Every structure is written in structure tokens, then in C-alpha cells.
Amino acid sequence: MNQIDWKTVMAAVGVAGTAAFVGNMLTIGLGFGGYWQSLDPTVFMAWFAENFFRFLVPTVMSVLPFSLIGLGASVWFAREDSSVQRYWIGALGCVVVACLITAVYHLPTNLALVSQSMTPEEASATLSTWLTMHWVRVVFAVVGTGLSLEGYRRG
């Protein structure tokens, strides 16, 4: 019976998880972002309040743990090859930055939208800023995916 090559498995999990994270983020930005902007702000807030915990949270959380576990394990497996490890560290760093943006900006803003505690004008302005900050997260996630692919290729 063959031994499992955990280094390769975790690298593949890191790449796949990070790429899936990018896919989710692009779907949110390109699909939902435009849809949300087409709605009246009060309808948008009602949609967001109804769907945030039921749909958006599970969508991202279904792939993000795989990304973090795979990338973290790949950093560890590459500990003796700094030329490869730097790609994994860079990829992990990019995903962590995207998560920090989420924790610092998006999560509090999402909860404010869910509570529907703002005026329609505030909701409209908030959505515009939310989407701008979202594209910053997307850039970090895309760069992280590219770095993970390079780490996989070189590892």
C-alpha cells in the first residue's frame, strides 16, 4: 500500500481552496454586487438581512478553511526550502489580509446592514464603499492564488 504524500495533498488543498475562495469572491462582486446596486436601498437592506447568514456566510466558509489549512500546512512542509516557502507564506499572507479586511471592515458593515439601522442614503453609500473594499479583497485573493500555484509548481 502506498503512503499518502501529505505535502502534495496539502499543497493541492491550499491551491484549490484559495482558487475556490477567489471564485466565491468574484461571484459576490460581479454577480451580487451589480444586483445589489440595482435594488432600491431599502429592498437591498431587506435582501441582505434575510440572506447574509443563510447564504453568504456558508458560501465563503465552505472554502476558506481549506485555503487556510492547505496554505498553512504548505508553509510548514516547505520549511527546509525557503525559496519555495516564500511563495506559500506570500499566499497565506494574502488570504490572511483578505480575512483581516473582512474582519475589520466587512463584518461590522454586514452586521449594520443586517440590522437595517441606516437610512436608504447611508445604505447606498455603504454599499458603494463595501464593493470598493471587496475588490481590494479580491485582488489579495487572486495574488494569493497565483503565489500558491507557484509554490505548488516549485515544491
C-alpha positions as CSV (number, residue, x, y, z in Angstrom):
1,M,0.0,0.0,0.0
2,N,1.3,3.4,-0.9
3,Q,2.0,6.2,1.6
4,I,0.0,9.4,1.3
5,D,2.1,12.3,0.2
6,W,0.7,14.8,2.7
7,K,3.0,17.6,1.3
8,T,1.4,17.3,-2.2
9,V,-2.1,16.8,-0.7
10,M,-1.9,19.9,1.4
11,A,-0.4,21.9,-1.4
12,A,-3.3,20.9,-3.7
13,V,-5.8,21.7,-0.9
14,G,-4.2,25.1,-0.5
15,V,-4.3,25.9,-4.2
16,A,-7.8,24.6,-4.6
17,G,-9.2,26.3,-1.5
18,T,-7.6,29.6,-2.5
19,A,-8.9,29.4,-6.0
20,A,-12.4,28.5,-4.8
21,F,-12.2,31.5,-2.4
22,V,-11.4,33.7,-5.4
23,G,-14.3,32.2,-7.3
24,N,-16.7,32.9,-4.4
25,M,-15.3,36.5,-4.1
26,L,-15.8,37.1,-7.8
27,T,-19.3,35.7,-7.7
28,I,-20.1,38.1,-4.8
29,G,-18.5,41.1,-6.5
30,L,-19.6,40.5,-10.1
31,G,-22.9,38.7,-9.5
32,F,-24.4,40.0,-6.3
33,G,-22.7,43.4,-6.3
34,G,-24.4,44.5,-9.5
35,Y,-27.7,43.0,-8.4
36,W,-27.5,44.8,-5.0
37,Q,-26.7,48.1,-6.8
38,S,-29.8,47.7,-9.0
39,L,-32.1,47.4,-6.0
40,D,-33.8,50.2,-4.1
41,P,-31.6,50.7,-0.9
42,T,-34.5,49.5,1.4
43,V,-35.0,46.4,-0.7
44,F,-31.2,45.8,-0.7
45,M,-31.1,46.0,3.1
46,A,-34.1,43.7,3.4
47,W,-32.4,41.2,1.0
48,F,-29.1,41.4,2.8
49,A,-30.8,40.9,6.2
50,E,-32.7,37.9,5.0
51,N,-29.8,36.2,3.2
52,F,-26.5,37.1,4.8
53,F,-26.4,34.4,7.4
54,R,-28.3,31.9,5.3
55,F,-26.3,32.2,2.1
56,L,-23.3,34.5,2.1
57,V,-21.6,33.2,5.3
58,P,-21.8,29.5,4.4
59,T,-20.6,30.2,0.8
60,V,-17.4,31.7,1.9
61,M,-16.9,29.4,5.0
62,S,-17.3,26.3,2.8
63,V,-13.9,27.1,1.1
64,L,-11.9,29.4,3.3
65,P,-10.9,26.8,5.9
66,F,-9.5,24.6,3.2
67,S,-7.4,27.5,1.9
68,L,-6.0,28.4,5.3
69,I,-5.3,24.8,6.3
70,G,-3.7,23.9,3.0
71,L,-1.6,27.0,2.8
72,G,-0.6,26.8,6.5
73,A,0.4,23.2,6.1
74,S,2.3,24.0,2.9
75,V,4.3,26.7,4.7
76,W,5.3,24.1,7.3
77,F,6.1,21.4,4.7
78,A,8.4,23.9,2.8
79,R,10.2,24.9,6.0
80,E,13.5,23.5,4.7
81,D,13.3,25.2,1.3
82,S,13.0,28.9,1.8
83,S,12.8,29.6,-2.0
84,V,9.6,27.6,-2.1
85,Q,8.3,28.5,1.4
86,R,8.3,32.2,0.5
87,Y,5.5,31.6,-2.1
88,W,3.4,29.7,0.4
89,I,4.0,32.4,3.0
90,G,3.0,35.1,0.5
91,A,-0.1,33.1,-0.5
92,L,-1.1,32.7,3.1
93,G,-0.4,36.3,3.9
94,C,-2.6,37.4,1.0
95,V,-5.5,35.3,2.3
96,V,-5.0,36.5,5.8
97,V,-5.0,40.1,4.6
98,A,-8.3,39.4,2.8
99,C,-9.7,37.9,6.1
100,L,-8.5,40.9,8.1
101,I,-10.2,43.3,5.7
102,T,-13.3,41.2,6.2
103,A,-13.0,41.2,10.0
104,V,-12.2,44.9,10.3
105,Y,-14.5,46.4,7.6
106,H,-16.9,43.9,6.1
107,L,-18.2,42.1,9.1
108,P,-19.2,45.2,11.1
109,T,-20.7,46.7,8.0
110,N,-22.5,43.5,7.2
111,L,-24.0,43.4,10.7
112,A,-25.1,47.0,10.3
113,L,-26.8,46.2,7.1
114,V,-28.4,43.1,8.6
115,S,-29.8,45.3,11.4
116,Q,-31.2,47.7,8.8
117,S,-30.2,50.5,11.1
118,M,-29.3,53.0,8.4
119,T,-31.1,55.3,6.1
120,P,-31.5,54.4,2.4
121,E,-29.0,57.1,1.5
122,E,-26.5,55.6,4.1
123,A,-27.1,52.1,2.8
124,S,-26.4,53.2,-0.8
125,A,-23.2,54.9,0.2
126,T,-22.2,52.0,2.4
127,L,-22.8,49.5,-0.5
128,S,-20.5,51.6,-2.8
129,T,-17.7,51.6,-0.2
130,W,-18.4,47.9,0.6
131,L,-17.9,46.9,-3.0
132,T,-14.7,49.0,-3.3
133,M,-13.3,47.3,-0.3
134,H,-14.5,43.9,-1.6
135,W,-12.4,44.4,-4.8
136,V,-9.4,45.0,-2.6
137,R,-10.0,41.6,-1.0
138,V,-10.4,40.1,-4.5
139,V,-7.0,41.4,-5.5
140,F,-5.3,39.9,-2.5
141,A,-7.1,36.6,-3.0
142,V,-6.1,36.5,-6.7
143,V,-2.5,37.3,-5.9
144,G,-2.6,34.6,-3.2
145,T,-3.9,32.1,-5.7
146,G,-1.1,32.9,-8.1
147,L,1.5,32.6,-5.3
148,S,0.1,29.2,-4.2
149,L,0.2,27.9,-7.8
150,E,3.9,29.0,-8.0
151,G,4.6,27.3,-4.6
152,Y,2.9,24.1,-5.9
153,R,4.9,24.2,-9.1
154,R,8.2,24.8,-7.4
155,G,7.6,22.4,-4.5
